[in-house]
Amino acid sequence: MRNGIVLDDLSMALQSALVAASKSELGARGKKDISEEEVGLMTGMTVQQVRGIHGAGFHSSPVPNYSLAASEVLSGWHFDALYLGPYGLVLDIPFSSTGEGRSFEALVRKYAGANISAEIVLDALIKAECVQNVGSGMLRCVARTYIAERLSSENIQEFAEAVHNVIGTMAVNLKRTVRGTGLMQRTVFADYGLSEEDFAKLNAFIRKTGEKFTDEVDTWFANHSNKERRGSIKTGVGLYHYVENDEDREDYIQLLKGEGARRDGN
C-alpha cells in the first residue's frame, strides 16, 4: 500500500505465480501438452482466469535480470586476473575494445551473458555510484557491491529474489528432522531493545563486520565457482538487518487472536 500496489496488482501476480508453479509441477510429472483445464484444476482458478494469464504474456520470453548482471560484472571485475593490476588492484578499462583485450563490453559478455546490454548495465552501475567515467573513454570501478536504485524495477526484482531465497531456506528447514541438517539459519536480537544512540552504533558495527564477512564468502566463491570448477547447485549467502514495526506486529498478534477465538467458537 505504501508503494501504490493495489488489489488487482496482487491478484494478477498471485495468479501468474500459481499458473507458473502448476505448469512446472505438471511438467515435472512428465506432462508435455498441459491444458488450461488441468492448470485450473490444480490452482483452483477458472479456465478464463488461466487464459487471462496466458493473454497477459505468460509465455513471453523472460526479462533479463539486470540487477544480477550488474552484481556479476562487479564480481568479475574484482576477481578476473585480466582485470587486475599489481597487488590485486582493479584496473580502469575502456567501454569497448577493437581487439580481444579487456573492456567493459567484454566483461559483461563474459559474466552476464551475450543477451545483456552493456549500456544498460553501465548506466545502472554509474547511477548506483559503483562505476565512474574518469575521462578519455575509461571506466573505474569504485565499489564491490551493487545496490539497485530505490523503487526502480531492478530494486523490486532484487527485493523479490531476496524474499524468495529467505522463504526457500525456511521451507527447507521446516522439513528437517535431524539437528544440524538443512541450511544455515540464525537470528540474534536485542533482548531489551536499543537506544537510538546504540542503534546507530549497531548499524555501523554490522555494516563493517557484515561487509567483511560477505567479501570473504565472495572470495571463497570466486575460488570454487569458475570456468574450471562449474557445479549444478546454485547457492549463496544473504544477510539482513531487521527493525520490528510495533504497529504491524500488534496488528498481526490481534489477527491471530481473532482467528483463534473463531476456531474455539466453532
C-alpha positions in Angstrom: 0.0 0.0 0.0 2.9 2.4 0.8 4.2 1.9 -2.7 0.9 2.1 -4.6 0.3 -1.7 -5.0 -3.4 -2.4 -5.2 -5.6 -5.5 -5.1 -5.6 -6.0 -8.9 -1.8 -6.0 -8.9 -1.5 -8.6 -6.1 -4.3 -10.7 -7.7 -2.6 -10.8 -11.1 0.8 -11.5 -9.5 -0.6 -14.4 -7.4 -2.5 -15.9 -10.3 0.7 -15.7 -12.5 2.7 -17.4 -9.8 0.1 -20.2 -9.4 -0.1 -20.8 -13.1 3.7 -20.9 -13.4 4.1 -23.2 -10.4 1.3 -25.6 -11.6 2.8 -25.8 -15.2 6.2 -26.5 -13.7 4.8 -29.2 -11.4 2.8 -30.9 -14.2 5.9 -30.7 -16.4 8.0 -32.4 -13.8 5.4 -35.3 -13.8 6.1 -35.8 -17.5 3.2 -33.8 -18.9 4.0 -32.2 -22.2 0.8 -30.8 -23.5 -0.7 -29.1 -20.5 -4.3 -27.8 -20.9 -5.8 -24.8 -19.3 -8.3 -27.1 -17.6 -5.5 -29.1 -15.9 -3.9 -25.8 -14.7 -7.2 -24.6 -13.4 -7.9 -27.8 -11.5 -4.6 -27.7 -9.8 -4.7 -24.0 -8.9 -8.4 -23.6 -8.1 -8.7 -21.0 -10.9 -11.2 -20.8 -13.7 -10.3 -21.5 -17.3 -11.0 -17.9 -18.0 -8.5 -16.8 -15.3 -5.8 -19.1 -16.6 -6.5 -17.9 -20.2 -6.2 -14.3 -18.9 -2.7 -15.0 -17.5 -1.7 -16.5 -20.9 -3.0 -13.4 -22.7 -1.1 -11.2 -20.3 2.2 -12.5 -21.8 2.8 -15.6 -19.6 4.5 -17.3 -22.5 6.7 -14.3 -23.3 10.5 -14.5 -23.0 11.8 -13.8 -19.5 13.1 -10.3 -18.9 16.9 -10.1 -18.5 17.9 -9.8 -14.8 20.0 -6.6 -14.9 20.3 -6.5 -11.1 22.0 -9.9 -11.1 24.0 -8.9 -14.2 25.4 -5.8 -12.5 26.4 -7.8 -9.5 28.1 -10.5 -11.7 30.0 -7.8 -13.6 31.3 -6.2 -10.4 32.4 -9.6 -9.1 34.2 -10.4 -12.3 35.9 -7.1 -12.4 37.3 -7.7 -8.9 38.4 -11.4 -9.4 39.3 -11.9 -13.0 43.1 -11.7 -13.3 42.7 -10.0 -16.7 41.1 -7.0 -15.0 43.5 -6.8 -12.0 46.8 -5.0 -11.8 49.7 -5.3 -9.3 48.6 -6.2 -5.7 45.2 -7.2 -7.0 44.1 -3.6 -7.7 41.1 -3.3 -10.0 42.1 -1.7 -13.4 40.4 1.1 -15.2 39.0 -0.2 -18.5 37.5 1.2 -21.7 33.9 0.6 -22.6 34.8 -1.2 -25.8 37.9 -2.6 -27.4 38.7 -3.4 -31.1 40.7 -6.4 -30.1 40.3 -9.3 -27.6 41.7 -7.3 -24.7 39.9 -6.1 -21.6 36.9 -3.9 -21.9 33.6 -3.3 -20.2 31.6 -4.9 -23.0 33.9 -8.0 -22.8 33.3 -8.1 -19.1 29.5 -8.0 -19.5 29.6 -10.7 -22.2 31.8 -13.0 -20.0 30.0 -12.6 -16.7 26.4 -11.6 -17.6 25.8 -13.1 -21.0 25.6 -12.1 -24.6 22.0 -11.1 -24.4 22.6 -8.5 -21.7 23.1 -4.9 -22.9 26.4 -3.5 -21.7 25.0 0.1 -22.0 22.1 -0.7 -19.5 24.5 -2.4 -17.1 26.9 0.5 -17.2 24.1 3.0 -16.7 22.9 1.1 -13.6 26.3 0.9 -12.1 27.0 4.6 -12.7 23.7 5.5 -11.1 24.5 3.3 -8.1 27.9 5.0 -7.8 29.7 1.7 -8.4 31.5 2.9 -11.6 32.9 6.3 -12.6 33.7 7.7 -16.0 37.2 9.1 -15.5 37.6 10.6 -19.0 39.3 9.5 -22.2 36.8 6.7 -22.5 38.0 4.9 -19.4 35.8 3.5 -16.6 36.8 3.0 -13.0 35.2 0.5 -10.5 34.8 2.2 -7.1 32.6 -0.3 -5.3 32.4 -4.0 -4.9 28.6 -4.4 -4.2 25.7 -3.3 -6.4 22.6 -1.9 -4.7 19.8 -1.1 -7.1 18.2 2.4 -7.2 15.4 2.8 -4.7 12.0 1.7 -6.1 13.4 1.0 -9.5 12.4 -2.1 -11.4 15.8 -3.6 -10.6 15.2 -2.8 -6.9 11.8 -4.5 -6.9 13.3 -7.6 -8.6 16.1 -7.7 -6.1 13.5 -7.5 -3.3 11.5 -10.4 -4.8 14.6 -12.6 -5.1 15.7 -11.9 -1.6 12.3 -12.8 -0.2 12.2 -15.9 -2.4 15.7 -17.0 -1.0 14.8 -16.4 2.6 11.5 -18.3 2.3 13.2 -21.1 0.4 15.7 -21.5 3.2 13.0 -21.6 5.9 10.9 -24.0 3.8 13.9 -26.4 3.7 14.5 -26.1 7.4 10.8 -26.7 8.3 11.1 -30.2 6.9 14.4 -31.1 8.6 14.1 -33.9 11.2 17.7 -34.1 12.3 19.5 -31.2 14.0 22.5 -29.9 12.1 20.9 -30.7 8.7 19.1 -28.2 6.4 20.5 -24.8 5.6 22.2 -22.2 7.9 19.6 -20.0 9.6 20.5 -17.9 12.6 18.8 -14.9 14.2 20.1 -12.8 17.1 18.3 -9.8 18.6 18.4 -7.2 21.4 16.5 -8.7 24.3 15.6 -5.4 25.8 15.8 -3.1 22.8 18.3 -0.4 22.0 18.5 3.3 22.5 18.8 5.5 19.3 22.5 6.1 20.1 23.2 2.4 20.5 21.2 1.6 17.4 23.4 3.9 15.3 26.5 2.1 16.8 25.0 -1.3 15.9 24.3 -0.1 12.3 27.9 0.9 11.9 29.2 -2.3 13.5 27.2 -4.7 11.4 27.9 -2.8 8.2 31.6 -3.2 8.8 31.6 -6.8 10.0 28.9 -7.9 7.5 30.8 -6.4 4.6 34.0 -8.2 5.7 32.1 -11.5 6.0 30.4 -11.2 2.6 33.7 -10.2 1.0 35.3 -13.4 2.5 32.4 -15.5 1.2 32.6 -13.8 -2.2 36.3 -14.6 -2.4 35.6 -18.2 -1.4 33.0 -18.5 -4.2 35.5 -17.0 -6.7 37.9 -19.8 -5.8 35.4 -22.6 -6.1 32.9 -21.4 -8.7 34.6 -20.6 -12.0 35.0 -21.9 -15.6 37.2 -24.7 -14.4 35.0 -25.7 -11.4 31.4 -25.5 -12.6 28.6 -27.0 -10.5 24.9 -27.6 -10.7 23.9 -26.2 -7.3 23.0 -22.5 -7.4 23.7 -21.2 -3.9 24.6 -18.1 -2.0 24.6 -16.4 1.4 22.4 -13.3 2.3 22.5 -11.0 5.3 19.7 -8.7 6.5 19.2 -6.4 9.5 15.7 -6.0 10.6 13.9 -3.5 12.8 10.5 -4.5 14.1 7.4 -2.4 13.3 5.5 -2.4 16.6 2.3 -1.3 14.9 2.4 -4.1 12.2 3.4 -6.6 14.9 0.5 -5.7 17.1 -2.0 -5.9 14.2 -0.6 -9.4 13.4 -0.9 -10.6 17.0 -4.5 -9.3 17.2 -5.3 -11.0 13.9 -4.0 -14.3 15.3 -6.0 -13.9 18.5 -9.2 -13.2 16.4 -8.6 -16.3 14.3 -8.0 -18.4 17.4 -11.2 -17.1 19.0 -13.2 -18.0 15.9 -11.8 -21.5 15.9 -12.6 -22.0 19.5 -16.1 -20.7 18.9 -16.6 -23.3 16.2 
